[in-house]
Every structure is written in C-alpha cells, then in structure tokens.
Amino acid sequence: MEVPQEMSAEAPSESEAEQSEGRTASGAPRSSTPLPTAPCSVVWSKGHPFVLEGTHGRARWVGVDDRGRPQRLTGADLQRRGWTSTRSR
C-alpha cells in the first residue's frame, strides 16, 4: 500500500511549516533577537505585557492571560509563544 505524500513522515507538519517561515504556531512573528535581561524589562506576547522579575536564580516573565489570571513564563516559553518589544495595534 502506498502512503500519500501529505501523510508520509517526510512531509513537514503545519506547525513546522509556520516555524520555518519565521512564525510561531500561534501565527505571531518569531523574534530573532534575544529576550532582554535587565530587571523590570517589558515585552509583549499575544497582546499582553510581561515583566521580567527575579535577577538571582530563576528569572521569570510575569503577566496575565486573557482572563486576567497571573502567568509566569520562562524565556523559552516566550520564545515559543512569540514576543515583541512594542505593543501591537
């Protein structure tokens, strides 16, 4: 039985195709610059601001989700979600 190309393991998944085009799975542009490391730095992700807290040990990006609940993200989490240093309009 022959497997169609779109189902074969060689065909890139939809998220792989988006990521290869410089976008995250959510469609947000992937930033090629590193995240800021200065305490109290602010970046935007999915329309919400995140502030860098904690300089010693584990630094975390703190913000809120769409329902106003607190969120703590690592730098890797923000890279996956997509971020920008300016608020998108």
C-alpha positions, 0 to 999 in steps of 0.5 A: 500500500502506498502512503500519500505524500501529505501523510508520509513522515517526510512531509513537514507538519503545519506547525513546522511549516509556520516555524520555518517561515519565521512564525510561531504556531500561534501565527505571531512573528518569531523574534530573532533577537534575544529576550532582554535581561535587565530587571523590570524589562517589558515585552509583549506576547499575544497582546499582553505585557510581561515583566521580567522579575527575579535577577538571582536564580530563576528569572521569570516573565510575569503577566496575565492571560486573557482572563486576567489570571497571573502567568509566569513564563520562562524565556523559552516559553516566550520564545515559543509563544512569540514576543515583541518589544512594542505593543501591537495595534 
